[in-house]
Amino acid sequence: VQLQASGGGLVQAGGSLRLSCAASGPLFNRYYMGWFRQAPGKEREFVAAIDGSGTRTYYEDSVKGRFTTSRDNAKNTVYVQMNSLKPEDTAVYYCAAVYGPRFYVSPNLYDYWGQGTLVTVSS
């Protein structure tokens, strides 16, 4: 599975961005997809995840109610809609894939990674 994330950019605090992650390879709907982020000088941290069918999601506490992840298996794409962005959301965002059927928050348990897209939130 190859992943390519896109959609990052510069946004003011309170604004919104939608990140996309396009996947290539078979059996996309068998993979749980995760979003992670890494700020300068910090470790990569879990943000959100979605199951293979798109019916169940899981979020890190600081983004609950602000971020929504979804997927379109017909397009082999997963999304994260980020609203009410804060300066502390500034990071490189990565999508990742792990063969199901469990949610994982540890980046070490994901099998495939996209290249990352930078999100900068100005105050």
C-alpha positions as CSV (number, residue, x, y, z in Angstrom):
1,V,0.0,0.0,0.0
2,Q,1.3,3.4,-1.0
3,L,-0.1,6.5,0.7
4,Q,0.1,10.1,-0.3
5,A,-1.2,12.9,2.0
6,S,-2.2,16.3,0.8
7,G,-4.1,19.4,1.8
8,G,-1.9,21.0,4.3
9,G,-1.2,24.7,4.4
10,L,-1.3,27.9,6.4
11,V,-4.5,28.9,8.2
12,Q,-5.4,31.3,10.9
13,A,-6.5,30.1,14.3
14,G,-10.2,29.2,14.2
15,G,-10.0,28.2,10.6
16,S,-10.4,24.9,8.9
17,L,-8.5,22.5,6.6
18,R,-9.2,19.2,5.1
19,L,-6.4,16.7,4.6
20,S,-6.7,13.9,2.1
21,C,-4.7,10.6,1.9
22,A,-4.9,8.7,-1.3
23,A,-4.0,5.0,-1.2
24,S,-2.9,2.7,-3.9
25,G,-3.0,-1.1,-3.6
26,P,-5.5,-3.8,-3.1
27,L,-7.9,-4.4,-0.3
28,F,-8.0,-0.8,0.9
29,N,-11.2,-1.5,2.8
30,R,-9.4,-4.0,5.0
31,Y,-7.0,-1.4,6.4
32,Y,-7.7,0.7,9.4
33,M,-6.4,4.2,8.6
34,G,-4.7,6.5,11.1
35,W,-3.7,10.1,11.2
36,F,-0.7,11.2,13.2
37,R,1.1,14.5,13.6
38,Q,4.6,15.6,14.6
39,A,5.5,19.0,15.8
40,P,9.1,20.3,15.8
41,G,11.0,18.7,18.6
42,K,8.2,16.4,19.6
43,E,7.4,12.8,19.1
44,R,4.8,11.7,16.5
45,E,1.4,11.5,18.2
46,F,-1.9,9.9,17.3
47,V,-4.7,12.1,16.1
48,A,-7.5,9.9,14.7
49,A,-8.3,6.6,13.2
50,I,-11.1,5.0,11.2
51,D,-12.0,1.4,10.6
52,G,-12.1,-0.3,7.2
53,S,-15.7,0.3,6.5
54,G,-15.7,3.9,7.7
55,T,-18.4,3.3,10.4
56,R,-16.2,3.5,13.5
57,T,-13.7,6.3,14.4
58,Y,-11.4,7.0,17.3
59,Y,-9.9,10.4,18.3
60,E,-7.3,11.7,20.6
61,D,-8.9,13.8,23.3
62,S,-7.5,17.2,22.2
63,V,-9.1,17.0,18.8
64,K,-12.5,15.5,19.7
65,G,-15.3,17.7,18.5
66,R,-13.0,19.6,16.2
67,F,-11.6,16.9,13.8
68,T,-13.6,14.4,11.8
69,T,-12.1,11.5,9.9
70,S,-13.9,9.8,7.0
71,R,-13.1,7.6,4.1
72,D,-14.3,6.9,0.6
73,N,-13.4,3.4,-0.3
74,A,-14.5,3.8,-3.9
75,K,-11.8,6.4,-4.2
76,N,-9.3,4.7,-1.9
77,T,-9.1,7.9,0.0
78,V,-9.3,8.9,3.7
79,Y,-9.9,12.4,5.0
80,V,-9.6,14.4,8.1
81,Q,-11.6,17.6,8.4
82,M,-10.0,19.9,10.9
83,N,-12.1,22.7,12.3
84,S,-11.5,25.3,15.0
85,L,-7.8,25.0,14.4
86,K,-5.4,26.2,17.1
87,P,-1.8,27.2,17.0
88,E,-0.9,24.0,18.9
89,D,-2.3,21.9,16.0
90,T,0.7,23.1,13.9
91,A,2.6,20.0,12.8
92,V,3.4,17.7,9.9
93,Y,0.4,15.4,9.5
94,Y,0.8,11.9,8.4
95,C,-1.6,9.2,7.3
96,A,-0.9,5.6,8.0
97,A,-2.4,2.2,7.3
98,V,-2.6,-1.0,9.3
99,Y,-4.3,-4.2,8.3
100,G,-7.4,-4.5,10.5
101,P,-9.4,-5.2,12.6
102,R,-8.2,-3.2,15.5
103,F,-7.6,0.5,16.3
104,Y,-4.0,1.3,17.3
105,V,-2.7,4.6,18.7
106,S,1.0,3.6,18.6
107,P,2.7,4.7,15.4
108,N,4.9,1.6,15.7
109,L,2.0,-0.7,14.9
110,Y,1.2,0.9,11.5
111,D,2.5,-0.8,8.4
112,Y,2.5,1.9,5.8
113,W,3.0,5.7,5.9
114,G,2.4,8.7,3.7
115,Q,5.0,11.4,3.3
116,G,3.4,14.0,5.5
117,T,1.8,17.3,4.9
118,L,2.5,20.5,6.8
119,V,-0.2,22.3,8.7
120,T,0.6,25.7,10.1
121,V,-1.9,27.5,12.3
122,S,-1.1,31.2,13.0
123,S,-2.4,33.0,16.0
